[in-house]
């Protein structure tokens, strides 16, 4: 899940994830790797516990994102398991810092289409709401 101020790529710019709703159009990637616009089919807003942690990812090209460590990348790796030097969305990771989260809510969306992915702060990521993620052990631990 993401912080509410994470900017999601939409056809006419960027919108904070907290302001999006089902039916809004977002950019995703299809199974051929092509960027396509599709509607959001599901959005979640979860209460974050006072112990909730987030990963602050910084990429070499300057992009960064605050996201739950268990959130999936587009290829279904856990963000919190990424380390400096690895590649995320075609850029090298400069740092991954796990930090306390002080906001009340976290958010996620599921775009329609082949992958369920979307761009948050211009970084292509997966969704915790996708069937691909729901079949993982982590999902069962978090949401059982």
N, CA and C atoms as an extended XYZ file, in Angstrom:
432
Properties=species:S:1:pos:R:3:atomname:S:1:resname:S:1:resid:I:1 pbc="F F F"
N         0.838       -1.189        0.000 N   UNK     1
C         0.000        0.000        0.000 CA  UNK     1
C         0.876        1.243        0.000 C   UNK     1
N         0.305        2.344       -0.441 N   UNK     2
C         1.053        3.579       -0.623 CA  UNK     2
C         0.583        4.671        0.331 C   UNK     2
N         1.419        5.676        0.507 N   UNK     3
C         0.998        6.861        1.230 CA  UNK     3
C        -0.020        7.605        0.370 C   UNK     3
N        -0.908        8.326        0.986 N   UNK     4
C        -1.994        8.992        0.285 CA  UNK     4
C        -1.561       10.032       -0.724 C   UNK     4
N        -0.374       10.600       -0.535 N   UNK     5
C         0.109       11.640       -1.444 CA  UNK     5
C         0.860       11.081       -2.645 C   UNK     5
N         1.000        9.771       -2.744 N   UNK     6
C         1.675        9.171       -3.901 CA  UNK     6
C         0.916        9.563       -5.162 C   UNK     6
N         1.657       10.046       -6.152 N   UNK     7
C         1.033       10.528       -7.386 CA  UNK     7
C         0.908        9.397       -8.396 C   UNK     7
N        -0.316        9.150       -8.841 N   UNK     8
C        -0.605        8.090       -9.790 CA  UNK     8
C        -0.731        8.699      -11.182 C   UNK     8
N        -0.103        8.040      -12.151 N   UNK     9
C        -0.121        8.512      -13.532 CA  UNK     9
C        -1.479        8.245      -14.167 C   UNK     9
N        -2.126        9.333      -14.611 N   UNK    10
C        -3.424        9.265      -15.273 CA  UNK    10
C        -3.280        9.928      -16.645 C   UNK    10
N        -4.245        9.727      -17.544 N   UNK    11
C        -4.093       10.259      -18.902 CA  UNK    11
C        -3.799       11.756      -18.997 C   UNK    11
N        -4.274       12.550      -18.058 N   UNK    12
C        -4.024       13.990      -18.148 CA  UNK    12
C        -3.065       14.508      -17.077 C   UNK    12
N        -2.204       13.637      -16.534 N   UNK    13
C        -1.216       14.089      -15.558 CA  UNK    13
C        -1.050       13.123      -14.401 C   UNK    13
N        -1.166       13.657      -13.193 N   UNK    14
C        -0.963       12.874      -11.980 CA  UNK    14
C        -2.016       13.259      -10.946 C   UNK    14
N        -2.487       12.257      -10.181 N   UNK    15
C        -3.481       12.476       -9.138 CA  UNK    15
C        -3.028       11.727       -7.889 C   UNK    15
N        -3.115       12.361       -6.692 N   UNK    16
C        -2.806       11.607       -5.468 CA  UNK    16
C        -3.715       10.388       -5.359 C   UNK    16
N        -3.139        9.272       -4.959 N   UNK    17
C        -3.906        8.026       -4.882 CA  UNK    17
C        -5.125        8.168       -3.982 C   UNK    17
N        -5.027        8.970       -2.927 N   UNK    18
C        -6.158        9.133       -2.014 CA  UNK    18
C        -7.359        9.794       -2.692 C   UNK    18
N        -7.146       10.484       -3.816 N   UNK    19
C        -8.235       11.168       -4.516 CA  UNK    19
C        -8.842       10.358       -5.660 C   UNK    19
N        -8.283        9.198       -5.960 N   UNK    20
C        -8.797        8.368       -7.047 CA  UNK    20
C        -9.978        7.527       -6.576 C   UNK    20
N       -10.800        7.091       -7.536 N   UNK    21
C       -11.920        6.209       -7.219 CA  UNK    21
C       -12.099        5.185       -8.333 C   UNK    21
N       -12.814        4.130       -8.044 N   UNK    22
C       -13.097        3.119       -9.068 CA  UNK    22
C       -13.727        3.791      -10.274 C   UNK    22
N       -13.288        3.375      -11.466 N   UNK    23
C       -13.779        3.948      -12.711 CA  UNK    23
C       -12.869        5.014      -13.292 C   UNK    23
N       -12.036        5.659      -12.450 N   UNK    24
C       -11.084        6.646      -12.967 CA  UNK    24
C       -10.071        5.950      -13.865 C   UNK    24
N        -9.614        6.642      -14.899 N   UNK    25
C        -8.613        6.080      -15.808 CA  UNK    25
C        -7.209        6.295      -15.282 C   UNK    25
N        -6.387        5.250      -15.388 N   UNK    26
C        -4.969        5.312      -15.027 CA  UNK    26
C        -4.161        4.645      -16.133 C   UNK    26
N        -2.870        4.900      -16.122 N   UNK    27
C        -1.981        4.212      -17.049 CA  UNK    27
C        -1.536        2.897      -16.429 C   UNK    27
N        -1.489        1.854      -17.235 N   UNK    28
C        -0.962        0.557      -16.838 CA  UNK    28
C        -0.120        0.033      -17.990 C   UNK    28
N         0.383       -1.161      -17.829 N   UNK    29
C         1.149       -1.816      -18.888 CA  UNK    29
C         0.450       -3.131      -19.203 C   UNK    29
N         0.325       -3.429      -20.498 N   UNK    30
C        -0.330       -4.680      -20.876 CA  UNK    30
C         0.698       -5.814      -20.931 C   UNK    30
N         0.244       -7.012      -21.261 N   UNK    31
C         1.135       -8.173      -21.253 CA  UNK    31
C         2.235       -8.088      -22.297 C   UNK    31
N         2.121       -7.143      -23.230 N   UNK    32
C         3.157       -6.945      -24.249 CA  UNK    32
C         4.117       -5.818      -23.872 C   UNK    32
N         3.895       -5.228      -22.684 N   UNK    33
C         4.761       -4.145      -22.225 CA  UNK    33
C         4.367       -2.776      -22.747 C   UNK    33
N         3.208       -2.684      -23.378 N   UNK    34
C         2.744       -1.409      -23.916 CA  UNK    34
C         1.974       -0.625      -22.856 C   UNK    34
N         2.198        0.663      -22.821 N   UNK    35
C         1.487        1.547      -21.895 CA  UNK    35
C         0.068        1.780      -22.440 C   UNK    35
N        -0.948        1.485      -21.612 N   UNK    36
C        -2.340        1.656      -22.011 CA  UNK    36
C        -3.123        2.287      -20.865 C   UNK    36
N        -4.183        3.018      -21.209 N   UNK    37
C        -5.032        3.591      -20.162 CA  UNK    37
C        -6.235        2.692      -19.934 C   UNK    37
N        -6.530        2.454      -18.665 N   UNK    38
C        -7.621        1.572      -18.279 CA  UNK    38
C        -8.286        2.130      -17.016 C   UNK    38
N        -9.506        1.693      -16.728 N   UNK    39
C       -10.156        2.155      -15.497 CA  UNK    39
C        -9.663        1.389      -14.265 C   UNK    39
N        -9.779        2.046      -13.133 N   UNK    40
C        -9.535        1.405      -11.841 CA  UNK    40
C       -10.749        0.523      -11.545 C   UNK    40
N       -10.511       -0.729      -11.176 N   UNK    41
C       -11.618       -1.629      -10.845 CA  UNK    41
C       -11.807       -1.783       -9.341 C   UNK    41
N       -10.778       -1.399       -8.554 N   UNK    42
C       -10.901       -1.495       -7.102 CA  UNK    42
C        -9.920       -0.527       -6.453 C   UNK    42
N       -10.334        0.051       -5.342 N   UNK    43
C        -9.450        0.910       -4.552 CA  UNK    43
C        -9.621        0.529       -3.087 C   UNK    43
N        -8.516        0.527       -2.350 N   UNK    44
C        -8.596        0.275       -0.914 CA  UNK    44
C        -8.009        1.450       -0.155 C   UNK    44
N        -8.557        1.635        1.024 N   UNK    45
C        -8.065        2.618        2.001 CA  UNK    45
C        -8.043        1.869        3.323 C   UNK    45
N        -6.846        1.598        3.810 N   UNK    46
C        -6.714        0.798        5.034 CA  UNK    46
C        -6.180        1.650        6.178 C   UNK    46
N        -6.692        1.408        7.357 N   UNK    47
C        -6.164        2.075        8.539 CA  UNK    47
C        -4.785        1.494        8.822 C   UNK    47
N        -3.807        2.374        8.975 N   UNK    48
C        -2.438        1.936        9.277 CA  UNK    48
C        -2.280        1.862       10.792 C   UNK    48
N        -1.747        0.754       11.258 N   UNK    49
C        -1.501        0.639       12.696 CA  UNK    49
C        -0.424        1.638       13.107 C   UNK    49
N        -0.343        1.929       14.362 N   UNK    50
C         0.679        2.888       14.806 CA  UNK    50
C         2.085        2.309       14.690 C   UNK    50
N         2.186        1.003       14.431 N   UNK    51
C         3.494        0.364       14.242 CA  UNK    51
C         3.826        0.129       12.774 C   UNK    51
N         2.943        0.578       11.882 N   UNK    52
C         3.137        0.312       10.452 CA  UNK    52
C         4.452        0.929        9.965 C   UNK    52
N         5.146        0.171        9.146 N   UNK    53
C         6.403        0.625        8.550 CA  UNK    53
C         6.211        0.795        7.053 C   UNK    53
N         6.986        1.679        6.484 N   UNK    54
C         6.980        1.906        5.041 CA  UNK    54
C         8.417        1.855        4.549 C   UNK    54
N         8.566        1.534        3.267 N   UNK    55
C         9.882        1.547        2.620 CA  UNK    55
C         9.979        2.822        1.790 C   UNK    55
N        11.063        3.550        1.992 N   UNK    56
C        11.338        4.733        1.163 CA  UNK    56
C        12.383        4.305        0.138 C   UNK    56
N        11.949        4.191       -1.115 N   UNK    57
C        12.808        3.751       -2.228 CA  UNK    57
C        13.276        4.977       -2.992 C   UNK    57
N        14.584        5.075       -3.222 N   UNK    58
C        15.138        6.158       -4.036 CA  UNK    58
C        15.890        5.524       -5.202 C   UNK    58
N        15.575        5.988       -6.426 N   UNK    59
C        16.217        5.479       -7.627 CA  UNK    59
C        17.276        6.459       -8.126 C   UNK    59
N        18.238        5.936       -8.865 N   UNK    60
C        19.357        6.729       -9.372 CA  UNK    60
C        18.898        7.901      -10.230 C   UNK    60
N        17.780        7.726      -10.947 N   UNK    61
C        17.290        8.803      -11.817 CA  UNK    61
C        16.455        9.847      -11.054 C   UNK    61
N        16.399        9.731       -9.719 N   UNK    62
C        15.728       10.729       -8.897 CA  UNK    62
C        14.314       10.387       -8.469 C   UNK    62
N        13.723        9.374       -9.063 N   UNK    63
C        12.377        8.990       -8.649 CA  UNK    63
C        12.432        8.358       -7.273 C   UNK    63
N        11.366        8.543       -6.495 N   UNK    64
C        11.287        7.910       -5.180 CA  UNK    64
C         9.836        7.648       -4.817 C   UNK    64
N         9.651        6.722       -3.877 N   UNK    65
C         8.310        6.293       -3.499 CA  UNK    65
C         8.328        5.799       -2.060 C   UNK    65
N         7.244        6.107       -1.345 N   UNK    66
C         7.033        5.567        0.002 CA  UNK    66
C         5.912        4.542       -0.113 C   UNK    66
N         6.243        3.293        0.232 N   UNK    67
C         5.343        2.170       -0.034 CA  UNK    67
C         5.548        1.093        1.043 C   UNK    67
N         4.501        0.341        1.329 N   UNK    68
C         4.627       -0.749        2.306 CA  UNK    68
C         5.675       -1.753        1.828 C   UNK    68
N         6.500       -2.272        2.742 N   UNK    69
C         7.550       -3.218        2.340 CA  UNK    69
C         7.027       -4.454        1.620 C   UNK    69
N         5.825       -4.895        1.919 N   UNK    70
C         5.275       -6.083        1.279 CA  UNK    70
C         4.597       -5.819       -0.052 C   UNK    70
N         4.537       -4.572       -0.473 N   UNK    71
C         3.889       -4.239       -1.749 CA  UNK    71
C         4.675       -4.852       -2.898 C   UNK    71
N         3.978       -5.384       -3.912 N   UNK    72
C         4.696       -6.034       -5.013 CA  UNK    72
C         5.193       -5.058       -6.082 C   UNK    72
N         6.305       -5.417       -6.671 N   UNK    73
C         6.755       -4.757       -7.890 CA  UNK    73
C         5.896       -5.305       -9.027 C   UNK    73
N         6.066       -4.801      -10.221 N   UNK    74
C         5.271       -5.290      -11.355 CA  UNK    74
C         5.590       -6.759      -11.658 C   UNK    74
N         6.803       -7.220      -11.286 N   UNK    75
C         7.145       -8.628      -11.500 CA  UNK    75
C         7.009       -9.456      -10.218 C   UNK    75
N         6.199       -8.932       -9.276 N   UNK    76
C         5.771       -9.643       -8.062 CA  UNK    76
C         6.880       -9.923       -7.052 C   UNK    76
N         7.878       -9.055       -6.988 N   UNK    77
C         8.855       -9.107       -5.898 CA  UNK    77
C         8.368       -8.178       -4.796 C   UNK    77
N         8.754       -8.447       -3.554 N   UNK    78
C         8.367       -7.572       -2.456 CA  UNK    78
C         9.305       -6.369       -2.416 C   UNK    78
N         8.728       -5.174       -2.363 N   UNK    79
C         9.528       -3.946       -2.347 CA  UNK    79
C        10.526       -3.965       -1.182 C   UNK    79
N        10.109       -4.447       -0.029 N   UNK    80
C        10.984       -4.454        1.145 CA  UNK    80
C        12.177       -5.378        1.029 C   UNK    80
N        12.157       -6.297        0.048 N   UNK    81
C        13.298       -7.195       -0.167 CA  UNK    81
C        14.291       -6.648       -1.185 C   UNK    81
N        13.964       -5.509       -1.803 N   UNK    82
C        14.885       -4.909       -2.765 CA  UNK    82
C        16.052       -4.262       -2.027 C   UNK    82
N        17.201       -4.239       -2.664 N   UNK    83
C        18.395       -3.670       -2.038 CA  UNK    83
C        19.104       -2.722       -3.006 C   UNK    83
N        19.932       -1.897       -2.444 N   UNK    84
C        20.741       -0.963       -3.218 CA  UNK    84
C        21.463       -1.716       -4.338 C   UNK    84
N        21.440       -1.131       -5.528 N   UNK    85
C        22.112       -1.730       -6.674 CA  UNK    85
C        21.187       -2.510       -7.592 C   UNK    85
N        20.063       -3.016       -7.065 N   UNK    86
C        19.101       -3.712       -7.922 CA  UNK    86
C        18.398       -2.708       -8.822 C   UNK    86
N        17.704       -3.229       -9.816 N   UNK    87
C        16.980       -2.391      -10.766 CA  UNK    87
C        15.482       -2.444      -10.460 C   UNK    87
N        14.861       -1.278      -10.433 N   UNK    88
C        13.411       -1.158      -10.308 CA  UNK    88
C        12.949       -0.196      -11.397 C   UNK    88
N        12.049       -0.636      -12.244 N   UNK    89
C        11.527        0.160      -13.349 CA  UNK    89
C        12.637        0.855      -14.142 C   UNK    89
N        13.602        0.063      -14.550 N   UNK    90
C        14.689        0.477      -15.440 CA  UNK    90
C        15.659        1.488      -14.833 C   UNK    90
N        15.703        1.577      -13.503 N   UNK    91
C        16.669        2.455      -12.839 CA  UNK    91
C        17.254        1.736      -11.627 C   UNK    91
N        18.500        2.041      -11.337 N   UNK    92
C        19.184        1.414      -10.206 CA  UNK    92
C        18.682        2.001       -8.890 C   UNK    92
N        18.503        1.128       -7.915 N   UNK    93
C        18.089        1.558       -6.578 CA  UNK    93
C        19.294        2.139       -5.852 C   UNK    93
N        19.141        3.370       -5.349 N   UNK    94
C        20.193        4.048       -4.592 CA  UNK    94
C        20.051        3.721       -3.104 C   UNK    94
N        18.798        3.666       -2.622 N   UNK    95
C        18.583        3.334       -1.212 CA  UNK    95
C        17.181        2.791       -0.983 C   UNK    95
N        17.076        1.946        0.037 N   UNK    96
C        15.806        1.441        0.539 CA  UNK    96
C        15.870        1.597        2.046 C   UNK    96
N        15.035        2.459        2.587 N   UNK    97
C        15.032        2.697        4.030 CA  UNK    97
C        13.660        2.343        4.585 C   UNK    97
N        13.626        1.461        5.580 N   UNK    98
C        12.377        1.120        6.257 CA  UNK    98
C        12.196        2.120        7.397 C   UNK    98
N        11.029        2.739        7.425 N   UNK    99
C        10.803        3.812        8.399 CA  UNK    99
C         9.389        3.742        8.958 C   UNK    99
N         9.183        4.350       10.136 N   UNK   100
C         7.821        4.387       10.691 CA  UNK   100
C         6.908        5.208        9.785 C   UNK   100
N         5.634        4.864        9.790 N   UNK   101
C         4.647        5.567        8.989 CA  UNK   101
C         3.713        6.308        9.935 C   UNK   101
N         3.577        7.587        9.746 N   UNK   102
C         2.804        8.417       10.676 CA  UNK   102
C         1.406        8.773       10.171 C   UNK   102
N         1.097        8.432        8.925 N   UNK   103
C        -0.224        8.759        8.379 CA  UNK   103
C        -1.263        7.766        8.905 C   UNK   103
N        -2.527        8.139        8.821 N   UNK   104
C        -3.605        7.304        9.342 CA  UNK   104
C        -3.979        6.160        8.395 C   UNK   104
N        -3.831        6.378        7.062 N   UNK   105
C        -4.272        5.393        6.085 CA  UNK   105
C        -3.178        5.069        5.070 C   UNK   105
N        -3.300        3.877        4.485 N   UNK   106
C        -2.537        3.513        3.294 CA  UNK   106
C        -3.547        3.201        2.203 C   UNK   106
N        -3.096        3.248        0.944 N   UNK   107
C        -3.996        3.120       -0.199 CA  UNK   107
C        -3.402        2.179       -1.247 C   UNK   107
N        -4.280        1.562       -2.017 N   UNK   108
C        -3.861        0.806       -3.183 CA  UNK   108
C        -5.007        0.815       -4.184 C   UNK   108
N        -4.658        0.591       -5.446 N   UNK   109
C        -5.653        0.490       -6.502 CA  UNK   109
C        -5.348       -0.748       -7.336 C   UNK   109
N        -6.363       -1.202       -8.047 N   UNK   110
C        -6.201       -2.270       -9.018 CA  UNK   110
C        -6.720       -1.748      -10.338 C   UNK   110
N        -5.831       -1.667      -11.310 N   UNK   111
C        -6.255       -1.252      -12.645 CA  UNK   111
C        -6.746       -2.479      -13.403 C   UNK   111
N        -7.682       -2.274      -14.321 N   UNK   112
C        -8.115       -3.390      -15.154 CA  UNK   112
C        -7.004       -3.688      -16.155 C   UNK   112
N        -7.151       -4.747      -16.895 N   UNK   113
C        -6.127       -5.090      -17.868 CA  UNK   113
C        -5.332       -6.308      -17.445 C   UNK   113
N        -4.241       -6.532      -18.151 N   UNK   114
C        -3.463       -7.762      -17.991 CA  UNK   114
C        -2.662       -7.846      -16.699 C   UNK   114
N        -2.135       -6.729      -16.220 N   UNK   115
C        -1.152       -6.791      -15.135 CA  UNK   115
C        -1.640       -6.240      -13.804 C   UNK   115
N        -2.603       -5.338      -13.812 N   UNK   116
C        -3.066       -4.695      -12.579 CA  UNK   116
C        -2.102       -3.639      -12.073 C   UNK   116
N        -0.993       -3.452      -12.776 N   UNK   117
C         0.016       -2.491      -12.341 CA  UNK   117
C        -0.355       -1.059      -12.654 C   UNK   117
N         0.430       -0.148      -12.108 N   UNK   118
C         0.234        1.277      -12.346 CA  UNK   118
C         1.511        2.024      -11.976 C   UNK   118
N         1.586        3.279      -12.401 N   UNK   119
C         2.741        4.107      -12.082 CA  UNK   119
C         2.424        4.984      -10.883 C   UNK   119
N         3.233        4.840       -9.829 N   UNK   120
C         3.138        5.678       -8.632 CA  UNK   120
C         4.438        6.474       -8.543 C   UNK   120
N         4.325        7.783       -8.510 N   UNK   121
C         5.496        8.663       -8.551 CA  UNK   121
C         6.404        8.285       -9.720 C   UNK   121
N         5.764        7.932      -10.826 N   UNK   122
C         6.455        7.561      -12.073 CA  UNK   122
C         7.246        6.264      -11.983 C   UNK   122
N         6.945        5.412      -10.995 N   UNK   123
C         7.583        4.105      -10.857 CA  UNK   123
C         6.503        3.039      -11.082 C   UNK   123
N         6.733        2.163      -12.050 N   UNK   124
C         5.772        1.103      -12.347 CA  UNK   124
C         5.831        0.049      -11.239 C   UNK   124
N         4.679       -0.173      -10.597 N   UNK   125
C         4.585       -1.161       -9.518 CA  UNK   125
C         3.370       -2.051       -9.744 C   UNK   125
N         3.307       -3.134       -8.981 N   UNK   126
C         2.152       -4.019       -9.003 CA  UNK   126
C         1.105       -3.547       -8.011 C   UNK   126
N         0.128       -4.386       -7.778 N   UNK   127
C        -0.954       -4.075       -6.845 CA  UNK   127
C        -1.143       -5.229       -5.870 C   UNK   127
N        -1.412       -4.894       -4.607 N   UNK   128
C        -1.716       -5.930       -3.621 CA  UNK   128
C        -3.091       -6.534       -3.883 C   UNK   128
N        -3.862       -5.928       -4.764 N   UNK   129
C        -5.213       -6.390       -5.063 CA  UNK   129
C        -5.269       -7.317       -6.268 C   UNK   129
N        -4.142       -7.522       -6.938 N   UNK   130
C        -4.131       -8.356       -8.143 CA  UNK   130
C        -4.192       -9.836       -7.785 C   UNK   130
N        -4.730      -10.646       -8.686 N   UNK   131
C        -4.779      -12.086       -8.466 CA  UNK   131
C        -3.386      -12.670       -8.327 C   UNK   131
N        -2.420      -12.107       -9.067 N   UNK   132
C        -1.039      -12.590       -8.982 CA  UNK   132
C        -0.527      -12.452       -7.546 C   UNK   132
N        -0.782      -11.308       -6.916 N   UNK   133
C        -0.327      -11.097       -5.544 CA  UNK   133
C        -1.151      -11.916       -4.558 C   UNK   133
N        -2.455      -12.048       -4.808 N   UNK   134
C        -3.325      -12.778       -3.887 CA  UNK   134
C        -2.949      -14.246       -3.767 C   UNK   134
N        -2.211      -14.770       -4.723 N   UNK   135
C        -1.781      -16.164       -4.672 CA  UNK   135
C        -0.444      -16.349       -3.964 C   UNK   135
N         0.075      -15.319       -3.332 N   UNK   136
C         1.373      -15.429       -2.654 CA  UNK   136
C         1.182      -15.728       -1.166 C   UNK   136
N         2.215      -16.282       -0.579 N   UNK   137
C         2.219      -16.564        0.853 CA  UNK   137
C         2.076      -15.265        1.652 C   UNK   137
N         2.740      -14.191        1.207 N   UNK   138
C         2.689      -12.922        1.930 CA  UNK   138
C         1.248      -12.420        2.023 C   UNK   138
N         0.507      -12.487        0.929 N   UNK   139
C        -0.874      -12.039        0.959 CA  UNK   139
C        -1.670      -12.839        1.991 C   UNK   139
N        -1.467      -14.126        2.016 N   UNK   140
C        -2.186      -14.964        2.983 CA  UNK   140
C        -1.821      -14.578        4.411 C   UNK   140
N        -0.560      -14.231        4.644 N   UNK   141
C        -0.149      -13.821        5.990 CA  UNK   141
C        -0.745      -12.483        6.368 C   UNK   141
N        -0.774      -11.546        5.436 N   UNK   142
C        -1.237      -10.195        5.727 CA  UNK   142
C        -2.757      -10.086        5.825 C   UNK   142
N        -3.476      -10.845        4.977 N   UNK   143
C        -4.893      -10.606        4.836 CA  UNK   143
C        -5.776      -11.805        5.170 C   UNK   143
N        -5.205      -12.845        5.762 N   UNK   144
C        -5.999      -14.035        6.095 CA  UNK   144
C        -6.908      -13.763        7.277 C   UNK   144
